[in-house]
């Protein structure tokens, strides 16, 4: 292997992959086979911080940054003058195994530009995955891209080798796709998503009857949405995410603040990425997945965009003063989840603890409640501990606390960006 040439390719292709954020903990467990190498662990394989505080890594590259598409926002668009490179399936497999043996990585995240055609690109990804699994006996975590427009049989074949697949929808509306990525369509993106959903469901049913059935995308599928490249409202983006969770059983929607890396008449003139807006979307996404909220509750027709000064959960609470305060010893689990300062874990602890005795205000702090926030929305044994129940007063106090960083609602804010 020519390491000088390989180093040049890796420099180009790893840099080109940095804008794809749709990778995280694997959620997959694959035990090593006899004479194989590597394991896929459900604790997570990604280049990020895991939930238990460990830093885990993966080889994150593009197979090629050659692309037949001309998406306005993409640095790999075919009309952009940039250095191009391509790695063969043999080279990717050898690199992955070599880096694993040196303890540089724990798995592979492989994306790609659309090279020649969606089908041809997917065939190259399949050859890479097959070589790793069957020839190299690599049992570690593999995350690859589902290419929009690829034949469904190829999507199914690739899904039999990898732990996770992601089909990036990128833009939140058909109008946005037409303006910025005219060679892509909503249908071409949703078809492989549905194919993955059906394949996962079918294989799960088959594995109930026979444990020896091979897995199919055991860690599920994800997608990515670019934030700020189009005039779409936060409500439009959040409702799309909610629909994808419901209709194609996504494991995760990743939101990526638009980075102004390209110039185009259809792109907005932004100085820096809208990172706070991205953060609010992740907070709202957490509410959808774990806090029993719906998108239409978080953002309405009258308020289609997030308040950048205050988190979505607090904003919802302030819009519904008729609901609060709630009695901490009587409120349902569903209602507890809607109280600012109370997370999923602390709500569960409250429900468990009050079976034995009525809870006092002092007890709540030991259960993990952020009382500096929650006190404005609860009573404890009938007593209200906030300075005022006026929404305007509460809003100002919460904004001050958020700016000073004097509180931490761990269950809600611990996943600002993967």
C-alpha positions in Angstrom: 0.0 0.0 0.0 1.3 3.4 -1.0 1.0 5.3 2.3 1.8 8.7 0.8 -1.0 8.4 -1.7 -3.3 6.9 1.0 -2.6 9.8 3.4 -3.5 12.3 0.7 -6.8 10.5 0.0 -7.6 10.3 3.7 -7.0 14.0 4.2 -9.4 14.8 1.4 -12.1 12.3 2.2 -12.1 12.8 6.0 -12.4 16.5 5.6 -15.3 16.1 3.1 -17.1 13.9 5.6 -17.1 16.4 8.5 -20.5 17.9 7.6 -22.3 14.6 8.1 -23.4 14.4 11.7 -25.8 11.5 11.4 -23.8 9.0 13.5 -23.9 8.2 17.1 -24.0 5.3 19.6 -24.5 2.1 17.7 -27.2 0.5 19.8 -25.9 -2.8 18.3 -24.3 -5.8 20.0 -22.5 -8.4 17.9 -20.3 -11.0 19.6 -17.0 -11.9 18.1 -17.0 -15.1 16.1 -14.2 -17.7 16.2 -11.1 -16.4 14.4 -12.7 -13.0 13.8 -11.7 -9.5 15.1 -13.7 -6.7 16.7 -17.0 -6.5 18.5 -20.0 -4.2 18.0 -21.0 -3.0 21.5 -24.3 -1.4 22.4 -22.4 1.2 24.6 -21.7 3.1 21.4 -19.3 3.3 18.5 -18.8 6.9 17.3 -16.4 9.8 17.4 -18.0 11.5 20.3 -18.6 11.3 24.1 -20.7 8.4 25.2 -23.4 8.6 27.9 -21.0 7.1 30.5 -18.3 9.7 29.7 -16.1 7.6 27.5 -14.7 9.0 24.3 -15.2 6.5 21.5 -13.9 6.7 18.0 -14.6 5.5 14.4 -13.0 5.9 11.0 -15.3 8.5 9.5 -14.7 9.1 5.8 -16.3 9.3 2.4 -15.6 6.5 -0.1 -15.4 9.3 -2.7 -16.2 13.0 -2.9 -16.8 12.6 -6.6 -20.5 13.3 -7.1 -22.9 13.6 -10.1 -25.2 15.9 -8.1 -25.0 19.6 -7.9 -26.6 20.4 -4.5 -26.1 24.1 -3.8 -25.1 23.7 -0.2 -22.6 20.8 -0.6 -18.9 21.2 -0.9 -18.8 18.0 -3.0 -21.2 19.3 -5.7 -20.0 18.4 -9.2 -19.5 22.1 -10.2 -17.3 22.9 -7.3 -13.6 23.0 -8.0 -11.9 21.0 -5.3 -9.5 18.1 -4.9 -11.2 14.8 -5.6 -10.3 11.3 -4.4 -11.7 7.8 -4.2 -10.9 4.8 -2.1 -11.5 1.3 -3.4 -13.4 -1.3 -1.3 -10.0 -3.1 -0.7 -8.4 0.1 0.5 -11.2 0.9 2.9 -11.3 -2.6 4.3 -7.5 -2.7 4.8 -7.5 0.7 6.4 -10.4 -0.2 8.8 -8.7 -3.4 10.0 -5.3 -1.8 10.2 -6.6 1.2 12.3 -8.6 -1.2 14.5 -5.5 -3.3 15.2 -3.6 -0.2 16.2 -6.5 0.7 18.5 -7.2 3.9 16.6 -10.8 3.2 16.0 -13.7 1.0 17.1 -15.7 1.0 13.9 -16.4 2.5 10.5 -18.7 5.3 9.4 -18.7 5.3 5.6 -20.5 7.8 3.5 -20.1 8.7 -0.2 -20.8 11.1 -3.0 -23.0 9.6 -5.7 -20.4 8.1 -8.0 -21.7 7.4 -11.6 -25.1 6.5 -10.3 -26.9 5.6 -7.0 -26.9 1.9 -7.9 -23.2 1.9 -8.8 -22.3 3.7 -5.6 -24.3 1.3 -3.5 -22.7 -1.7 -5.2 -19.3 -0.3 -4.1 -20.5 0.1 -0.5 -21.8 -3.5 -0.6 -18.4 -4.8 -1.8 -16.7 -2.9 1.0 -19.0 -4.2 3.7 -18.8 -7.8 2.3 -15.1 -7.7 2.3 -14.9 -6.5 5.9 -17.5 -9.0 7.2 -16.6 -12.1 5.1 -13.0 -11.8 4.2 -11.6 -9.7 7.0 -13.9 -11.3 9.6 -14.5 -7.8 11.1 -17.3 -7.9 13.6 -17.0 -4.3 14.7 -19.6 -1.5 14.2 -20.3 -0.4 10.6 -22.5 2.5 9.7 -23.0 3.2 6.0 -25.2 5.5 3.9 -28.3 4.4 2.0 -28.1 6.3 -1.3 -31.4 7.9 -2.4 -32.5 6.5 -5.8 -30.7 3.1 -5.3 -32.6 -0.1 -6.2 -34.4 -1.6 -3.3 -32.7 -5.0 -3.7 -29.3 -3.2 -3.2 -30.5 -1.4 -0.1 -31.6 -4.8 1.3 -28.3 -6.4 0.5 -26.3 -3.7 2.1 -28.5 -3.8 5.2 -27.5 -7.4 5.8 -23.9 -6.4 6.4 -24.1 -3.2 8.4 -25.2 -2.2 11.9 -26.8 1.1 11.0 -27.8 2.9 7.8 -28.7 6.5 7.3 -30.5 8.1 4.4 -30.1 11.8 4.7 -33.1 13.8 3.8 -31.1 17.0 4.2 -33.8 19.6 3.4 -37.2 19.8 5.2 -39.6 20.4 2.2 -40.1 19.5 -1.4 -39.8 23.2 -2.3 -36.4 23.4 -0.6 -35.2 20.3 -2.4 -36.3 21.7 -5.7 -34.4 25.0 -5.0 -31.2 23.6 -3.6 -31.0 20.0 -4.7 -33.0 19.7 -7.9 -31.6 16.2 -8.8 -33.1 14.8 -5.6 -36.7 14.2 -4.8 -38.7 13.5 -1.7 -39.8 10.2 -3.1 -36.2 9.0 -3.9 -35.3 9.7 -0.3 -38.3 8.1 1.4 -38.2 4.9 -0.7 -35.0 3.6 0.8 -36.2 4.7 4.3 -39.3 2.6 3.9 -37.3 -0.3 2.5 -35.1 -0.2 5.6 -38.2 0.0 7.9 -39.8 -3.0 6.2 -36.6 -5.0 6.1 -36.0 -4.4 9.9 -39.6 -5.4 10.8 -39.5 -8.5 8.6 -36.1 -9.7 10.0 -37.2 -9.1 13.6 -40.2 -11.3 13.0 -38.0 -14.0 11.4 -35.6 -13.9 14.3 -38.5 -14.5 16.7 -39.0 -17.8 15.0 -35.3 -18.6 14.5 -32.4 -17.1 16.4 -30.0 -18.2 13.7 -31.4 -15.7 11.2 -28.7 -13.0 10.3 -29.4 -9.5 11.5 -30.6 -6.6 9.3 -29.5 -3.1 10.3 -29.8 -4.1 14.0 -29.0 -0.5 15.2 -31.7 1.0 13.0 -31.7 3.9 10.7 -31.0 7.7 11.1 -31.2 10.8 9.0 -29.9 14.4 8.9 -31.6 17.7 8.4 -29.7 20.9 7.6 -30.9 23.9 9.6 -30.8 27.4 8.3 -30.1 26.8 4.5 -33.8 27.4 3.7 -36.6 29.6 4.9 -38.5 26.7 6.5 -39.7 27.3 10.0 -38.7 25.4 13.1 -42.2 24.0 13.2 -41.9 22.6 9.7 -38.6 20.9 10.6 -39.8 19.5 13.9 -43.1 18.2 12.4 -41.0 16.4 9.7 -38.8 14.8 12.3 -41.9 13.7 14.2 -43.4 12.2 11.1 -40.2 10.3 10.3 -40.1 8.8 13.8 -43.7 7.6 13.4 -43.7 6.4 9.8 -40.3 4.9 9.2 -39.3 4.2 12.8 -36.1 6.2 12.8 -33.7 5.8 15.7 -32.6 9.4 15.6 -33.0 12.6 13.6 -29.8 14.7 13.5 -29.9 18.4 13.0 -27.0 20.2 11.5 -26.6 23.9 11.5 -26.0 25.2 8.0 -22.3 26.0 7.5 -21.8 28.7 4.8 -19.1 26.7 2.9 -20.5 27.5 -0.6 -21.8 30.5 -2.5 -25.0 30.3 -4.5 -27.8 32.7 -5.3 -30.3 30.3 -3.6 -28.4 30.1 -0.3 -28.9 32.6 2.5 -26.2 35.1 3.4 -25.2 34.0 6.9 -22.1 34.9 8.8 -22.0 31.9 11.1 -23.9 28.6 11.6 -27.2 28.9 13.6 -25.9 26.8 16.5 -28.4 27.9 19.1 -31.3 27.1 16.8 -29.7 23.7 16.2 -29.5 23.3 20.0 -33.2 24.2 20.5 -34.1 21.6 17.8 -32.2 18.9 19.7 -34.0 19.9 22.9 -37.4 19.7 21.2 -36.4 16.4 19.6 -35.7 15.1 23.1 -39.2 16.2 24.2 -40.7 14.3 21.3 -38.9 11.1 22.0 -38.9 10.9 25.8 -41.2 13.6 27.3 -44.5 12.7 25.5 -44.8 16.0 23.7 -46.1 16.4 20.2 -44.6 18.8 17.6 -47.8 20.9 17.5 -47.6 21.4 21.3 -44.0 22.6 21.2 -44.5 25.0 18.3 -47.8 26.3 17.0 -49.0 28.2 14.0 -48.8 31.4 16.0 -45.3 30.6 17.3 -43.6 28.6 14.4 -40.0 29.3 15.5 -38.2 28.7 18.8 -37.5 31.3 21.4 -33.7 31.5 21.4 -33.6 32.9 24.9 -35.5 30.0 26.6 -35.7 26.2 26.1 -38.8 24.7 24.4 -40.1 23.0 27.6 -40.1 26.2 29.6 -41.7 28.1 26.7 -44.6 25.5 26.6 -45.1 25.8 30.4 -45.2 29.6 30.3 -47.8 29.5 27.4 -50.0 27.3 29.7 -50.3 29.1 33.0 -53.7 27.5 33.5 -52.0 24.1 34.0 -49.6 25.1 36.7 -48.8 24.8 39.5 -49.2 21.1 39.9 -49.1 19.3 43.2 -46.0 17.2 43.2 -47.6 14.4 45.4 -50.6 14.0 43.1 -49.6 14.9 39.5 -49.5 12.1 37.0 -46.2 10.9 35.5 -47.3 12.5 32.2 -47.8 15.9 33.9 -44.5 15.6 35.9 -42.6 15.3 32.6 -44.0 18.7 31.6 -42.7 20.5 34.6 -39.5 22.5 33.8 -36.7 21.2 36.0 -38.1 17.6 36.1 -36.5 15.1 33.8 -37.5 11.5 32.9 -35.4 10.0 35.7 -36.5 12.4 38.4 -40.1 12.0 37.4 -39.8 8.2 37.8 -38.1 8.7 41.2 -41.0 10.9 42.3 -43.6 8.4 41.3 -41.7 5.6 43.1 -40.9 7.6 46.3 -44.4 9.0 46.9 -45.8 5.4 47.1 -44.2 5.2 50.5 -44.9 8.7 51.9 -45.8 12.2 50.9 -42.8 14.1 49.6 -41.5 17.3 51.2 -39.9 20.1 49.4 -36.5 19.2 50.9 -36.9 15.7 49.6 -37.3 16.8 46.0 -33.7 18.1 45.7 -32.4 14.6 46.6 -34.5 13.1 43.8 -32.7 15.2 41.1 -35.2 18.0 40.5 -33.8 21.4 39.6 -35.8 23.3 42.1 -34.5 26.7 40.9 -36.7 26.1 37.9 -39.4 23.7 39.1 -40.4 25.8 42.1 -42.4 28.2 39.8 -44.5 25.3 38.5 -45.2 23.0 41.5 -46.7 23.0 44.9 -45.5 20.6 47.6 -48.1 19.6 50.2 -50.2 22.5 49.0 -47.4 25.2 49.4 -46.0 27.2 46.5 -42.3 28.1 46.9 -41.8 30.4 43.9 -41.4 34.2 44.4 -44.3 34.8 42.0 -46.6 32.9 39.6 -46.6 35.7 37.0 -45.5 34.3 33.6 -43.5 37.4 32.7 -41.6 37.4 36.1 -40.9 33.6 35.7 -39.7 34.1 32.2 -37.2 36.7 33.2 -35.9 34.6 36.0 -35.4 31.6 33.8 -33.7 33.6 31.1 -31.3 35.0 33.7 -30.5 31.5 35.0 -30.0 30.1 31.5 -27.6 32.9 30.7 -25.6 32.4 33.9 -25.6 28.6 33.5 -26.7 28.3 37.1 -28.9 25.3 36.5 -28.6 22.0 34.7 -31.6 19.8 33.7 -29.5 16.8 32.9 -32.2 14.7 31.2 -33.0 17.4 28.7 -29.7 19.2 27.9 -27.2 16.3 27.9 -27.5 15.7 24.1 -27.0 19.2 22.7 -24.9 17.7 19.8 -23.7 14.2 19.2 
